[in-house]
């Protein structure tokens, strides 16, 4: 049995339901991000936090073992991988375009995908390209507040900067 059993407790609060995370090792886990990091550091699945279950079918990321994967995505997502995917992006693109391309490339290179890996790699790729000055955000998600007014959320769009 693991020395790091992470549990989640759902607490009813006046403004909604809060989640509280705890580990049997006694380390304080203030939120999901910290619990995920602790699960990763202790070799547990970051999706189910080592429990082996997310829903009635178990955990699709670790196949119910509760253990972290083999690190396939870390080995696959190299700078060359990032540059290959970046080169395939059109001059203007949205996050959905990045997710599609990353998913295709992960399947080609490792034979695996998984929505958590694809989304986190996609978000990291976009942020990396922004920091490197290769792309810039050209539209942000729209939000129209107000009672009786439809709220609209659009896919953010980025454009490639000339080299």
TORKOL-4160 file (C-alpha; in steps of 0.2 Angstrom, whole numbers, padded with zeros to 4 digits, m for minus):
163
<pt num="1" X="0000" Y="0000" Z="0000"/>
<pt num="2" X="0006" Y="0017" Z="m0004"/>
<pt num="3" X="0012" Y="0029" Z="0010"/>
<pt num="4" X="0003" Y="0043" Z="0000"/>
<pt num="5" X="m0016" Y="0040" Z="0000"/>
<pt num="6" X="m0024" Y="0055" Z="m0006"/>
<pt num="7" X="m0042" Y="0058" Z="m0001"/>
<pt num="8" X="m0055" Y="0070" Z="m0007"/>
<pt num="9" X="m0069" Y="0076" Z="0004"/>
<pt num="10" X="m0084" Y="0086" Z="m0003"/>
<pt num="11" X="m0089" Y="0100" Z="0009"/>
<pt num="12" X="m0106" Y="0109" Z="0007"/>
<pt num="13" X="m0104" Y="0128" Z="0008"/>
<pt num="14" X="m0116" Y="0142" Z="0007"/>
<pt num="15" X="m0109" Y="0147" Z="m0010"/>
<pt num="16" X="m0107" Y="0130" Z="m0017"/>
<pt num="17" X="m0098" Y="0114" Z="m0014"/>
<pt num="18" X="m0079" Y="0114" Z="m0010"/>
<pt num="19" X="m0067" Y="0100" Z="m0011"/>
<pt num="20" X="m0054" Y="0097" Z="0002"/>
<pt num="21" X="m0039" Y="0086" Z="m0001"/>
<pt num="22" X="m0028" Y="0076" Z="0012"/>
<pt num="23" X="m0014" Y="0064" Z="0011"/>
<pt num="24" X="m0010" Y="0051" Z="0023"/>
<pt num="25" X="0008" Y="0057" Z="0024"/>
<pt num="26" X="0001" Y="0073" Z="0033"/>
<pt num="27" X="0007" Y="0085" Z="0019"/>
<pt num="28" X="m0006" Y="0099" Z="0018"/>
<pt num="29" X="m0015" Y="0099" Z="0001"/>
<pt num="30" X="m0024" Y="0116" Z="m0001"/>
<pt num="31" X="m0031" Y="0113" Z="m0018"/>
<pt num="32" X="m0032" Y="0101" Z="m0033"/>
<pt num="33" X="m0016" Y="0108" Z="m0041"/>
<pt num="34" X="m0006" Y="0105" Z="m0026"/>
<pt num="35" X="m0014" Y="0087" Z="m0024"/>
<pt num="36" X="m0010" Y="0083" Z="m0042"/>
<pt num="37" X="0008" Y="0089" Z="m0040"/>
<pt num="38" X="0010" Y="0078" Z="m0024"/>
<pt num="39" X="0002" Y="0063" Z="m0033"/>
<pt num="40" X="0015" Y="0065" Z="m0047"/>
<pt num="41" X="0029" Y="0067" Z="m0035"/>
<pt num="42" X="0024" Y="0051" Z="m0026"/>
<pt num="43" X="0022" Y="0041" Z="m0042"/>
<pt num="44" X="0003" Y="0041" Z="m0042"/>
<pt num="45" X="m0009" Y="0044" Z="m0056"/>
<pt num="46" X="m0013" Y="0063" Z="m0057"/>
<pt num="47" X="m0031" Y="0060" Z="m0064"/>
<pt num="48" X="m0037" Y="0049" Z="m0050"/>
<pt num="49" X="m0024" Y="0054" Z="m0037"/>
<pt num="50" X="m0020" Y="0036" Z="m0034"/>
<pt num="51" X="m0037" Y="0030" Z="m0030"/>
<pt num="52" X="m0039" Y="0020" Z="m0046"/>
<pt num="53" X="m0057" Y="0027" Z="m0049"/>
<pt num="54" X="m0064" Y="0043" Z="m0057"/>
<pt num="55" X="m0081" Y="0036" Z="m0061"/>
<pt num="56" X="m0090" Y="0019" Z="m0062"/>
<pt num="57" X="m0078" Y="0013" Z="m0076"/>
<pt num="58" X="m0062" Y="0017" Z="m0065"/>
<pt num="59" X="m0049" Y="0028" Z="m0071"/>
<pt num="60" X="m0045" Y="0028" Z="m0090"/>
<pt num="61" X="m0028" Y="0036" Z="m0087"/>
<pt num="62" X="m0020" Y="0023" Z="m0076"/>
<pt num="63" X="m0032" Y="0009" Z="m0080"/>
<pt num="64" X="m0037" Y="0008" Z="m0062"/>
<pt num="65" X="m0020" Y="0005" Z="m0055"/>
<pt num="66" X="m0018" Y="0021" Z="m0047"/>
<pt num="67" X="0000" Y="0022" Z="m0052"/>
<pt num="68" X="0008" Y="0035" Z="m0063"/>
<pt num="69" X="0011" Y="0030" Z="m0081"/>
<pt num="70" X="0028" Y="0026" Z="m0089"/>
<pt num="71" X="0032" Y="0044" Z="m0093"/>
<pt num="72" X="0028" Y="0042" Z="m0112"/>
<pt num="73" X="0022" Y="0059" Z="m0114"/>
<pt num="74" X="0037" Y="0067" Z="m0106"/>
<pt num="75" X="0048" Y="0058" Z="m0118"/>
<pt num="76" X="0037" Y="0061" Z="m0133"/>
<pt num="77" X="0035" Y="0080" Z="m0130"/>
<pt num="78" X="0052" Y="0086" Z="m0135"/>
<pt num="79" X="0057" Y="0103" Z="m0142"/>
<pt num="80" X="0057" Y="0095" Z="m0159"/>
<pt num="81" X="0039" Y="0088" Z="m0156"/>
<pt num="82" X="0034" Y="0106" Z="m0151"/>
<pt num="83" X="0042" Y="0114" Z="m0167"/>
<pt num="84" X="0034" Y="0100" Z="m0178"/>
<pt num="85" X="0017" Y="0104" Z="m0171"/>
<pt num="86" X="0020" Y="0123" Z="m0172"/>
<pt num="87" X="0025" Y="0122" Z="m0190"/>
<pt num="88" X="0008" Y="0113" Z="m0194"/>
<pt num="89" X="m0002" Y="0127" Z="m0186"/>
<pt num="90" X="m0010" Y="0139" Z="m0199"/>
<pt num="91" X="m0006" Y="0158" Z="m0198"/>
<pt num="92" X="m0022" Y="0161" Z="m0187"/>
<pt num="93" X="m0028" Y="0147" Z="m0176"/>
<pt num="94" X="m0038" Y="0143" Z="m0161"/>
<pt num="95" X="m0036" Y="0131" Z="m0146"/>
<pt num="96" X="m0046" Y="0118" Z="m0154"/>
<pt num="97" X="m0034" Y="0118" Z="m0169"/>
<pt num="98" X="m0019" Y="0115" Z="m0157"/>
<pt num="99" X="m0029" Y="0101" Z="m0147"/>
<pt num="100" X="m0032" Y="0092" Z="m0164"/>
<pt num="101" X="m0014" Y="0093" Z="m0170"/>
<pt num="102" X="m0007" Y="0088" Z="m0153"/>
<pt num="103" X="m0019" Y="0073" Z="m0152"/>
<pt num="104" X="m0014" Y="0067" Z="m0169"/>
<pt num="105" X="0004" Y="0069" Z="m0166"/>
<pt num="106" X="0004" Y="0060" Z="m0149"/>
<pt num="107" X="m0005" Y="0046" Z="m0157"/>
<pt num="108" X="0008" Y="0045" Z="m0171"/>
<pt num="109" X="0023" Y="0046" Z="m0160"/>
<pt num="110" X="0018" Y="0036" Z="m0145"/>
<pt num="111" X="0002" Y="0027" Z="m0150"/>
<pt num="112" X="m0007" Y="0035" Z="m0135"/>
<pt num="113" X="m0017" Y="0050" Z="m0132"/>
<pt num="114" X="m0029" Y="0053" Z="m0117"/>
<pt num="115" X="m0038" Y="0069" Z="m0116"/>
<pt num="116" X="m0029" Y="0075" Z="m0101"/>
<pt num="117" X="m0012" Y="0073" Z="m0109"/>
<pt num="118" X="m0018" Y="0081" Z="m0125"/>
<pt num="119" X="m0026" Y="0096" Z="m0117"/>
<pt num="120" X="m0011" Y="0099" Z="m0105"/>
<pt num="121" X="0002" Y="0098" Z="m0119"/>
<pt num="122" X="m0009" Y="0109" Z="m0130"/>
<pt num="123" X="m0010" Y="0123" Z="m0117"/>
<pt num="124" X="0009" Y="0121" Z="m0113"/>
<pt num="125" X="0013" Y="0122" Z="m0132"/>
<pt num="126" X="0003" Y="0138" Z="m0134"/>
<pt num="127" X="0011" Y="0146" Z="m0119"/>
<pt num="128" X="0028" Y="0141" Z="m0125"/>
<pt num="129" X="0025" Y="0149" Z="m0142"/>
<pt num="130" X="0019" Y="0165" Z="m0133"/>
<pt num="131" X="0034" Y="0166" Z="m0122"/>
<pt num="132" X="0046" Y="0163" Z="m0137"/>
<pt num="133" X="0037" Y="0177" Z="m0146"/>
<pt num="134" X="0032" Y="0166" Z="m0161"/>
<pt num="135" X="0013" Y="0169" Z="m0158"/>
<pt num="136" X="0002" Y="0182" Z="m0150"/>
<pt num="137" X="m0016" Y="0182" Z="m0144"/>
<pt num="138" X="m0027" Y="0191" Z="m0156"/>
<pt num="139" X="m0045" Y="0188" Z="m0149"/>
<pt num="140" X="m0050" Y="0184" Z="m0131"/>
<pt num="141" X="m0065" Y="0174" Z="m0126"/>
<pt num="142" X="m0081" Y="0185" Z="m0127"/>
<pt num="143" X="m0091" Y="0188" Z="m0111"/>
<pt num="144" X="m0107" Y="0199" Z="m0111"/>
<pt num="145" X="m0113" Y="0201" Z="m0093"/>
<pt num="146" X="m0131" Y="0205" Z="m0088"/>
<pt num="147" X="m0147" Y="0198" Z="m0083"/>
<pt num="148" X="m0157" Y="0191" Z="m0098"/>
<pt num="149" X="m0142" Y="0193" Z="m0110"/>
<pt num="150" X="m0135" Y="0178" Z="m0118"/>
<pt num="151" X="m0117" Y="0175" Z="m0112"/>
<pt num="152" X="m0105" Y="0170" Z="m0127"/>
<pt num="153" X="m0089" Y="0161" Z="m0125"/>
<pt num="154" X="m0078" Y="0161" Z="m0141"/>
<pt num="155" X="m0062" Y="0150" Z="m0144"/>
<pt num="156" X="m0047" Y="0162" Z="m0142"/>
<pt num="157" X="m0037" Y="0164" Z="m0158"/>
<pt num="158" X="m0019" Y="0167" Z="m0160"/>
<pt num="159" X="m0009" Y="0173" Z="m0175"/>
<pt num="160" X="0009" Y="0168" Z="m0180"/>
<pt num="161" X="0021" Y="0183" Z="m0179"/>
<pt num="162" X="0033" Y="0185" Z="m0194"/>
<pt num="163" X="0051" Y="0178" Z="m0191"/>
